[in-house]
Amino acid sequence: MAKIDPDEIKRPLTVGEVARRSGVAVSALHFYETKGLIHSVRSAGQQRRYGRDVLRRVAVIKVAQRIGISLASISEAFASLPEGRSPTAGDWARMSSLWRKELGERIMQLTRLRDQLDGCIGCGCLSIDACRLRNPLDELSEQGSGPQLL
């Protein structure tokens, strides 16, 4: 087994190293940084350098995105984490409990949409007057048929 150099563990990672180790494109890392999800410092040559905690943060981002969590929700969850520290199992438990609620609400909404879709399959009309999928919450119908905001 190779001996681990303590100085190597402390060395910041380049964007290319983070991309290779996380399986995420460099452009995605730059995007996550513009959204405030991850942070870097600049080297003397103005190159991005990342702390090793960014690898865990990127892993959390990718898992959360895979289950359908928005970047806005991920950002809100990350706001409670201290900078420069990898998310812990406790952090994950807190974040996932929030996301579980969000996913439950989305599942209920999708179930309602699926059930409404079943009612439209028979006619296929997508009627502006009668179809809840084509024209949900039509508040302007009281003013008559046709476009009302011209």
C-alpha positions in Angstrom: 0.0 0.0 0.0 1.4 3.4 -1.0 2.2 5.9 1.7 0.0 9.0 1.7 1.9 12.3 1.6 0.2 14.7 4.1 1.2 17.6 2.0 -0.5 16.1 -1.0 -3.8 15.8 1.0 -3.7 19.5 1.8 -2.8 20.6 -1.8 -5.8 22.3 -3.5 -7.2 20.7 -6.6 -7.2 22.1 -10.1 -10.5 22.3 -12.0 -9.2 19.4 -14.2 -8.5 17.2 -11.2 -11.9 17.9 -9.7 -13.6 17.1 -13.1 -11.7 13.8 -13.4 -12.3 12.7 -9.8 -16.0 13.7 -9.7 -16.9 12.7 -13.3 -18.3 16.2 -13.9 -17.4 18.4 -16.9 -15.2 21.4 -16.3 -18.0 23.6 -17.7 -20.4 22.1 -15.1 -18.0 23.0 -12.3 -17.8 26.5 -13.6 -21.6 26.7 -13.7 -21.9 25.3 -10.2 -19.4 28.0 -9.0 -21.4 30.8 -10.7 -24.5 29.5 -8.8 -22.6 29.6 -5.5 -22.8 25.8 -5.0 -19.0 25.4 -4.9 -16.2 27.8 -4.3 -12.6 28.2 -5.5 -9.7 30.4 -4.8 -7.4 31.8 -7.5 -3.7 30.8 -7.7 -1.0 33.4 -8.4 -1.6 32.7 -12.1 -5.4 33.3 -11.7 -6.2 29.6 -12.1 -9.0 28.1 -10.0 -8.0 25.9 -7.1 -10.5 23.9 -5.0 -10.4 22.5 -1.6 -11.0 18.8 -1.3 -14.4 19.3 0.3 -15.6 20.3 -3.2 -15.5 16.6 -4.2 -18.2 15.7 -1.6 -20.2 18.8 -2.5 -20.2 17.9 -6.2 -21.3 14.3 -5.3 -24.2 15.7 -3.3 -25.2 18.0 -6.2 -25.1 15.1 -8.7 -27.2 12.8 -6.4 -29.7 15.5 -5.7 -30.0 16.4 -9.4 -30.5 12.8 -10.2 -33.5 12.5 -8.0 -35.0 15.7 -9.4 -33.9 18.4 -6.9 -33.5 21.8 -8.4 -30.2 23.8 -8.1 -32.2 26.4 -6.1 -33.1 23.8 -3.5 -29.6 22.5 -3.4 -28.3 26.0 -3.0 -30.7 26.6 -0.1 -29.5 23.4 1.6 -25.8 24.3 1.1 -26.4 27.7 2.6 -26.5 26.1 6.1 -23.2 24.3 5.6 -19.9 25.8 6.7 -17.6 26.7 3.9 -14.5 24.5 3.5 -16.0 21.4 5.1 -17.3 18.4 3.4 -21.0 17.7 4.0 -21.3 15.1 6.7 -23.8 12.2 7.2 -25.8 14.5 9.5 -25.8 17.2 6.9 -27.1 14.7 4.3 -29.8 13.6 6.7 -31.0 17.2 7.1 -30.9 17.9 3.4 -32.5 14.6 2.4 -35.4 15.1 4.8 -36.2 18.5 3.2 -35.9 17.0 -0.2 -38.0 14.0 0.7 -40.9 16.5 1.5 -40.3 18.3 -1.8 -40.3 15.0 -3.7 -43.5 13.8 -2.0 -45.3 17.0 -3.1 -44.0 16.6 -6.6 -45.1 13.0 -6.7 -48.6 14.0 -5.6 -48.7 16.7 -8.3 -47.5 14.3 -11.0 -50.1 11.7 -9.9 -52.8 14.4 -10.3 -51.5 15.3 -13.7 -51.4 11.6 -14.7 -55.0 11.1 -13.6 -56.1 14.2 -15.5 -54.3 12.9 -18.6 -56.3 9.7 -18.5 -59.5 11.7 -18.9 -58.1 13.4 -22.0 -56.9 10.4 -23.9 -60.4 9.3 -25.0 -61.3 12.5 -26.8 -58.0 14.1 -27.6 -59.7 17.5 -28.1 -57.5 19.5 -25.7 -60.5 21.9 -25.6 -59.7 25.3 -24.2 -63.1 25.3 -22.5 -63.1 21.9 -20.9 -59.6 20.5 -20.7 -57.9 21.0 -17.3 -54.5 20.1 -18.8 -54.6 22.6 -21.8 -56.2 25.4 -19.8 -55.6 25.0 -16.0 -56.9 27.7 -13.7 -58.3 29.8 -16.6 -59.0 33.0 -14.7 -59.8 35.0 -17.8 -62.6 32.7 -19.0 -65.1 34.9 -17.1 -64.4 37.7 -19.6 -65.5 35.7 -22.6 -64.0 33.3 -25.2 -60.8 34.0 -27.1 -57.7 35.9 -26.1 -58.3 38.6 -23.5 -54.9 40.1 -23.1 -54.4 41.7 -26.5 
